[in-house]
Amino acid sequence: MRNEEQYFGTYNYESFVRTHESAKASGHQHWIDDIPVLNAEMVKFFNEIKYKRRNIVARVDCKKHGGVFEGVGIAYQDAPNFLIGKMFIEDAPDGKGKLYCVRSDRIENEKFRAGSEGYETKKSKDFTKGVKMALTYLKPFTVAEIMENSNSAYDSGLWRMKSDPQDKLDTAASISRQQVMVEIDNMIRSGYVPATEKFREAILLFQEQGEELKRITSYRPKRIFVWVKPDCVEYQPHTGEPVVAYKLDDVPEDIRNKVAVLQIGEKNHAIMDVGIKITETTYWVFES
């Protein structure tokens, strides 16, 4: 059975272990790798896709039914942390036969409201059609799709980096009208020396940190997307086509050094002039 380091899935690992052990102890017959699944049809469904796409891997992402899983999540060997979609089996509503089901963000089922579970699902009683659906919608992610999926995390990380400096600037500039009037009167009467504590704090902040705070809050870096796979590295400059390197050492030094910093950093937190770590294998690097 896969250990926790090898485990990928949205289902809790300890709960998976308990389910695995329970199914094993009861003599359950239907397995996809070490995942106990509902029936022989589900095993056949997965094996047909595995035969045509040798590099797929099964993840633990589906609901349980009768003490085992109704299906599996699908990923690929070079990026098992990226869930492509799910394949599973359901009973047909009329009680006659089974439905072969595929769920993926790529599906837009107009029979359902956008955002509902059914909107991202296709189903068929026909095994051949089910296989065709799986092959169509459970293809590996492209670099462009990974980049698109990481944009919200990028925006969030950049916002976090800017929020504290912006708060400091906003607080420094938050001065009451009465305080402004006192300062104007003071400026008229004498050489300018702040007469209120608020103005003194604001001037001190601007003297000590003003330029750096303004630089951070107005920061608009050009960025490079980097995807570190087990067998290669793909990176996408902000202009031009994606570039594939055999290993990280073959990537330009500036990008390589920044990825090294991000690898030991916290996810979704921007580092000024370095970048943002999105996952353990994907990064946005800021251009120098």
C-alpha positions in Angstrom: 0.0 0.0 0.0 1.2 3.5 -0.8 2.7 5.4 2.1 1.7 9.0 3.0 4.5 10.5 1.0 3.3 8.6 -2.1 -0.3 9.4 -1.4 -2.2 11.9 -3.6 -5.9 12.5 -3.2 -8.5 14.8 -1.7 -9.6 12.0 0.6 -7.9 12.0 4.0 -4.9 9.6 4.1 -5.7 8.0 7.5 -9.3 7.4 6.5 -8.0 5.8 3.2 -5.8 3.5 5.2 -8.7 2.4 7.4 -10.9 1.8 4.3 -8.1 -0.2 2.6 -7.5 -2.4 5.7 -11.3 -3.0 6.2 -11.8 -3.9 2.5 -8.7 -6.2 2.6 -9.9 -7.9 5.8 -13.4 -8.5 4.3 -11.9 -10.1 1.2 -13.1 -7.4 -1.2 -12.4 -8.4 -4.8 -12.3 -5.3 -6.8 -9.2 -3.1 -6.7 -7.5 -0.4 -8.7 -3.9 -0.6 -7.5 -4.4 -0.4 -3.7 -7.8 1.4 -3.9 -10.9 -0.8 -3.2 -13.6 0.2 -5.7 -17.2 -0.6 -6.2 -17.3 -3.3 -8.7 -15.7 -5.2 -11.6 -17.1 -2.7 -14.1 -15.1 0.1 -12.5 -11.9 -1.9 -12.7 -12.6 -2.7 -16.4 -13.4 1.0 -17.0 -10.1 2.2 -15.5 -8.0 -0.6 -17.1 -9.3 0.3 -20.6 -8.1 3.9 -20.1 -4.8 2.7 -18.6 -4.2 0.4 -21.6 -4.5 3.5 -23.9 -2.8 5.9 -21.6 0.0 4.0 -19.8 1.2 7.0 -17.8 -2.0 7.6 -15.9 -2.2 7.1 -12.1 -5.2 6.5 -9.9 -5.7 8.9 -7.0 -8.2 8.8 -4.0 -10.6 11.5 -4.8 -14.1 9.9 -5.1 -16.8 9.3 -2.6 -17.3 6.1 -0.8 -20.3 3.8 -1.4 -20.8 0.6 0.5 -17.5 0.9 2.4 -15.4 1.3 -0.8 -14.8 4.0 -3.4 -17.2 4.5 -6.3 -14.3 5.5 -8.6 -10.8 7.1 -8.7 -9.2 10.4 -9.4 -7.0 10.6 -12.4 -3.5 12.2 -12.7 -0.3 11.5 -14.7 3.0 10.1 -13.5 4.9 13.3 -14.2 2.5 15.4 -12.1 0.5 13.2 -9.7 -0.3 16.3 -7.5 -2.5 17.7 -10.3 -6.0 16.1 -10.3 -7.1 16.0 -14.0 -10.6 14.7 -13.2 -12.5 11.6 -11.9 -14.0 8.5 -13.4 -16.6 6.5 -11.5 -19.6 4.2 -11.7 -23.2 5.0 -10.8 -26.5 3.0 -10.9 -28.7 4.2 -13.8 -31.7 6.2 -12.6 -34.1 3.6 -14.2 -32.4 0.8 -12.2 -31.3 -0.9 -15.4 -27.5 -1.2 -15.7 -24.7 1.2 -14.8 -23.6 4.6 -15.8 -19.9 5.3 -16.8 -19.2 8.7 -15.5 -16.4 11.3 -16.1 -16.0 14.5 -14.2 -13.6 17.3 -15.3 -13.2 21.1 -15.2 -13.0 20.8 -19.0 -16.7 19.6 -19.2 -19.5 22.1 -19.6 -22.7 20.1 -19.5 -25.4 22.6 -20.5 -28.1 20.4 -19.0 -27.0 21.6 -15.6 -26.5 25.0 -14.0 -22.9 26.3 -14.1 -21.2 25.6 -10.8 -23.3 22.6 -10.0 -21.8 19.1 -9.8 -23.6 17.9 -12.9 -22.2 20.8 -15.0 -18.7 19.2 -15.0 -19.9 15.6 -15.5 -20.7 13.4 -18.5 -22.4 10.0 -18.1 -23.3 7.1 -20.4 -24.7 3.6 -20.1 -22.5 2.6 -23.1 -19.0 1.4 -22.1 -17.4 2.5 -25.4 -18.9 6.0 -25.1 -17.7 6.1 -21.5 -14.2 5.3 -22.5 -14.3 7.9 -25.3 -15.4 10.5 -22.8 -12.6 9.6 -20.4 -10.0 9.8 -23.2 -11.4 13.2 -24.3 -11.6 14.9 -21.0 -8.9 13.3 -18.9 -5.9 14.3 -21.0 -2.8 15.7 -19.3 -2.8 19.4 -18.5 -0.8 21.6 -20.8 1.5 24.3 -19.4 -1.1 26.9 -20.5 -3.8 25.2 -18.4 -1.5 25.0 -15.3 -0.6 28.7 -15.7 -4.3 29.6 -16.0 -5.2 27.5 -12.9 -2.5 29.2 -10.9 -3.4 32.8 -11.6 -5.7 33.2 -8.6 -2.9 31.9 -6.3 -0.5 34.4 -7.9 -2.9 37.3 -7.4 -3.4 36.3 -3.8 0.3 36.0 -3.1 1.0 39.4 -4.6 -1.8 40.9 -2.6 -0.4 39.5 0.7 3.0 41.0 -0.1 1.5 44.4 -0.7 -1.2 44.5 2.0 0.9 45.3 5.0 2.9 48.1 3.3 -0.4 49.5 1.9 -1.9 49.5 5.3 1.0 51.4 6.7 0.8 54.0 4.0 -3.0 54.3 4.4 -2.7 54.6 8.2 0.0 57.3 7.9 -2.2 59.2 5.5 -5.3 58.9 7.6 -5.3 62.4 9.2 -8.3 64.2 10.5 -9.3 67.6 9.1 -8.7 69.2 12.5 -5.1 68.0 12.5 -4.6 69.3 8.9 -5.9 72.7 9.9 -3.5 72.8 12.9 -0.6 72.0 10.6 -1.5 74.6 8.0 -1.8 77.2 10.7 1.6 76.2 12.1 3.2 76.2 8.7 2.0 79.8 8.1 3.3 81.0 11.4 6.7 79.4 11.4 9.1 77.2 9.7 7.6 73.8 9.3 7.8 71.6 12.3 5.0 69.1 12.8 2.7 70.2 15.6 0.7 66.9 15.9 1.8 63.4 16.8 0.0 62.0 13.7 2.1 64.2 11.4 5.3 63.4 13.2 4.6 59.6 12.8 3.7 60.0 9.2 6.8 62.0 8.4 9.0 59.6 10.2 7.5 56.6 8.4 8.0 58.3 5.0 11.6 59.2 5.9 12.5 55.7 7.0 10.4 53.4 4.8 8.5 55.6 2.4 10.4 54.7 -0.8 10.4 50.9 -0.1 6.7 50.9 0.8 5.8 52.8 -2.3 7.9 50.4 -4.4 6.2 47.4 -3.0 2.6 48.7 -3.4 3.3 49.7 -7.0 5.1 46.5 -7.8 4.1 45.1 -11.2 6.7 42.4 -12.1 7.0 40.6 -15.3 6.8 36.9 -14.6 7.9 33.5 -15.8 6.0 30.3 -15.1 8.1 27.3 -14.1 6.9 23.7 -13.8 9.4 21.3 -12.3 8.5 17.7 -13.4 10.3 14.5 -12.4 11.8 14.1 -15.9 12.0 17.6 -17.2 11.4 21.3 -16.5 9.0 23.5 -18.5 9.1 27.2 -18.2 7.1 29.9 -20.0 8.6 33.4 -20.3 6.1 36.3 -20.4 6.8 36.5 -24.1 7.6 33.7 -26.5 7.0 30.0 -26.5 7.3 27.4 -23.6 10.9 26.1 -23.1 11.6 22.5 -22.1 14.9 21.6 -20.2 16.0 18.2 -19.1 16.7 19.3 -15.6 16.7 22.4 -13.4 20.5 22.8 -13.9 19.8 23.5 -17.6 17.5 26.4 -16.8 19.0 30.0 -16.9 20.9 30.8 -13.7 18.6 33.7 -12.6 15.5 31.5 -12.9 17.2 28.5 -11.3 18.4 30.5 -8.3 15.0 32.0 -7.7 13.3 28.6 -7.9 15.8 27.3 -5.3 14.6 30.1 -2.9 11.0 29.5 -3.6 11.3 25.7 -3.1 12.0 26.2 0.6 9.4 29.0 1.0 5.7 29.1 1.9 3.0 28.5 -0.7 1.1 31.4 -2.2 3.3 34.1 -0.5 5.2 36.4 -2.8 8.9 37.2 -2.2 9.9 40.6 -3.5 12.1 40.3 -6.7 12.0 36.5 -6.4 8.5 35.1 -7.1 5.6 33.0 -5.7 5.5 29.3 -4.9 2.1 27.9 -6.1 2.6 24.2 -5.4 5.7 22.0 -4.7 6.3 21.8 -8.5 5.0 25.0 -9.9 6.3 28.6 -9.5 5.9 32.1 -10.8 9.4 33.7 -11.0 9.7 37.5 -11.2 12.0 38.7 -13.9 15.0 40.8 -12.7 
